[in-house]
Amino acid sequence: VGLVFPVYYFGLPQVVELFLQNMSCKKISYLFIVATRGVPIAGGLRNQLLKYTSDNLSYFQYITMGDNFNLDFWDSSSNGVRLRRNKNSDREVEKIALAVSQRKLAKRFTLVDYLSVMTKYAPRYGYKTYKNTVLGSDTCFEVDVQTCIQCNECINFCPMDNIIRKDTIHWLQADCQLCLACYHCCPVNAIQYKNDFLTTKGKTQYWNY
C-alpha cells in the first residue's frame, strides 16, 4: 500500500491526517509513503507518520518539486527551477519505484523532522498556523466576475469537491485544504486569495505542463 501527498506547513494536510487516523495499518505487510515538498528544507512529518502508522511504515522519502504554494512573500517556482526540480524528481521516482518493488525498508527523514517544537509552533510557518489560520479559509477566495469565462476548471480540479457554480463561483466552506488548485488552474487568472498577509495577488500561477 502506498500514499503520496504534499507537505503542508511542516505537517500533514488535514485530509491525509484524517485518512491515516481511520486506516488500519496492522494488516498491511508493506506500507510506503512519499511526501512532495516545494523547498528542500520542508519536512517535519516524522512524528505524525509514526503516530498513525506505528511500526508498520516500511519506506518513506521526501521529493523536492516545484513550489506552487505562493501565499507568503515568495512566489511560485520559476520555469527554470520547476524544470530542473522535476527532472531530478523523475530520477528519484525511478529509484523509489525500484526500492518499493524490491520491498526495501528505509525511512529517510531529515533534520527538520527532529525539530518538532519549531515545526509545530514557529510563528507564521509552523503547523499551528496551518490548522488555526490557513485551513478552511476558503472565504478568502475572490473571483473577478468580469474576467471569469465560466469554464468550470476550478470546479473540476478541486480535489475536495468544495466549489460549485451558482450565479458565480462559490466555495462551500466545507473541506478546503488550501491546495490552491482552483487558483493555479484558472486559465484567465480570475481567482485570487487574500487573508491578511497571505495572498496570491501579484504572484505567478504554477503550471506543471
C-alpha positions in Angstrom: 0.0 0.0 0.0 1.4 3.4 -0.9 0.5 7.0 -0.2 1.8 10.2 -2.0 0.9 13.6 -0.7 2.5 17.1 -0.2 3.9 18.6 3.0 1.8 21.4 4.5 3.4 23.8 6.9 5.8 21.1 8.2 2.9 18.7 8.6 0.2 16.6 7.1 -2.7 18.0 5.0 -5.8 17.6 7.2 -7.4 15.3 4.7 -4.4 13.0 4.8 -4.2 13.1 8.6 -7.9 12.0 8.8 -7.3 9.2 6.3 -4.4 7.9 8.3 -6.4 8.1 11.5 -9.0 5.9 10.0 -6.7 3.5 8.2 -5.7 0.2 9.9 -2.1 -0.4 9.2 -1.7 -3.6 11.2 -2.8 -5.8 8.3 -0.6 -4.0 5.7 2.5 -6.0 5.0 4.4 -3.2 3.2 3.4 0.5 3.5 5.4 3.2 1.6 4.8 6.9 1.8 6.3 9.6 -0.5 5.9 13.3 0.5 6.4 16.0 -2.0 7.7 19.4 -1.0 8.2 22.8 -2.7 11.5 23.6 -0.9 14.4 21.4 0.2 14.1 22.3 3.8 10.4 21.3 4.2 9.7 18.3 6.2 8.5 17.7 9.8 6.2 14.7 9.1 8.1 12.1 11.2 6.1 12.4 14.5 2.7 12.4 12.8 3.6 9.5 10.5 4.9 7.3 13.3 1.9 8.2 15.4 -0.6 6.9 12.8 1.4 4.1 11.3 3.2 2.9 14.4 5.8 0.3 13.4 4.1 -0.5 10.1 5.8 2.2 7.9 8.2 0.3 5.7 9.5 3.1 3.4 9.4 6.9 3.5 11.1 9.6 1.4 10.7 13.3 0.5 10.8 14.5 -3.1 11.5 18.2 -3.8 9.5 19.5 -6.7 8.4 22.9 -8.0 6.8 25.2 -5.3 3.2 26.1 -6.1 2.3 27.4 -2.6 2.9 31.1 -3.2 0.8 32.7 -0.5 3.5 34.4 1.6 6.4 36.6 0.5 7.7 34.1 -2.0 6.3 33.3 -5.5 5.8 30.0 -7.4 9.0 28.4 -8.7 10.3 29.9 -11.9 10.1 27.7 -15.1 13.8 27.0 -14.8 13.6 25.9 -11.2 10.5 23.9 -12.0 12.0 22.1 -14.9 15.3 21.3 -13.0 13.5 20.0 -10.0 11.0 18.0 -12.0 13.9 16.4 -13.9 15.6 15.5 -10.7 12.4 14.2 -9.1 11.8 12.0 -12.2 15.1 10.2 -11.4 14.1 10.0 -7.7 10.8 8.5 -8.6 12.5 5.8 -10.6 14.8 4.9 -7.6 11.8 4.9 -5.3 9.8 2.7 -7.6 12.7 0.2 -7.7 13.1 0.2 -3.9 9.4 -0.3 -3.4 9.3 -3.1 -6.0 12.1 -4.8 -4.0 10.3 -4.2 -0.7 13.2 -2.3 0.7 13.0 -0.9 4.2 14.1 2.7 4.6 12.8 5.8 6.4 14.6 8.8 5.0 13.7 11.5 7.5 15.7 14.7 7.6 17.0 17.0 10.4 13.8 19.1 10.4 11.9 16.0 11.3 13.5 16.1 14.7 12.7 19.7 15.4 9.1 19.2 16.3 8.7 22.2 18.6 9.9 24.5 15.9 7.9 22.9 13.1 4.7 23.0 15.1 4.8 26.4 16.8 7.1 28.5 14.6 5.3 31.9 14.1 3.8 32.2 10.6 5.2 28.9 9.2 4.5 26.3 11.9 1.8 23.6 11.7 -0.3 25.5 14.1 -0.6 28.3 11.6 -2.0 25.9 9.0 -4.5 24.5 11.5 -5.6 27.8 13.0 -5.3 30.3 10.1 -5.0 28.6 6.8 -7.1 25.5 6.9 -10.7 26.1 5.9 -10.1 29.7 4.9 -11.8 29.4 1.6 -13.9 32.5 2.4 -10.8 34.4 1.5 -11.0 33.4 -2.2 -12.3 36.1 -4.6 -13.5 35.7 -8.2 -13.2 38.5 -10.8 -16.6 38.0 -12.4 -15.6 40.3 -15.3 -12.6 38.1 -16.1 -14.1 34.7 -15.4 -15.1 32.8 -18.6 -17.2 30.2 -16.7 -15.1 27.3 -17.9 -15.6 25.4 -14.6 -12.0 24.3 -14.5 -11.8 25.3 -10.8 -14.8 23.1 -10.0 -13.3 20.2 -12.0 -9.8 20.5 -10.4 -10.9 20.9 -6.8 -9.9 17.5 -5.1 -12.4 18.1 -2.3 -15.5 18.9 -4.4 -15.6 22.2 -2.4 -16.6 24.5 -5.3 -19.9 25.0 -7.1 -21.3 27.4 -9.6 -24.5 29.4 -8.9 -24.6 32.8 -10.4 -20.8 32.7 -10.0 -18.2 30.5 -8.4 -18.8 29.7 -4.7 -16.7 27.8 -2.2 -18.7 25.6 0.2 -16.6 26.4 3.3 -16.6 22.6 4.0 -13.3 20.8 3.2 -11.0 23.3 1.7 -7.3 22.2 2.3 -6.0 25.4 0.6 -4.1 23.4 -2.1 -4.7 26.4 -4.4 -5.6 24.1 -7.3 -8.5 26.4 -8.2 -6.2 29.4 -8.4 -3.5 27.7 -10.4 -5.8 26.0 -12.9 -7.8 29.1 -13.8 -6.8 29.9 -17.5 -7.6 33.6 -17.1 -6.3 34.1 -13.5 -9.7 35.2 -12.3 -9.3 33.6 -8.8 -7.3 35.2 -6.1 -6.8 34.6 -2.3 -6.3 37.3 0.3 -6.1 36.6 4.0 -4.2 39.3 5.9 -0.5 38.9 4.8 -1.3 35.7 2.9 -2.2 36.5 -0.7 -1.8 35.2 -4.3 -2.2 38.7 -5.7 0.7 39.7 -7.9 2.0 36.2 -7.8 2.6 33.7 -10.7 0.4 30.7 -11.3 2.1 27.4 -11.4 1.8 25.2 -14.5 3.3 21.8 -14.5 3.0 21.2 -18.2 
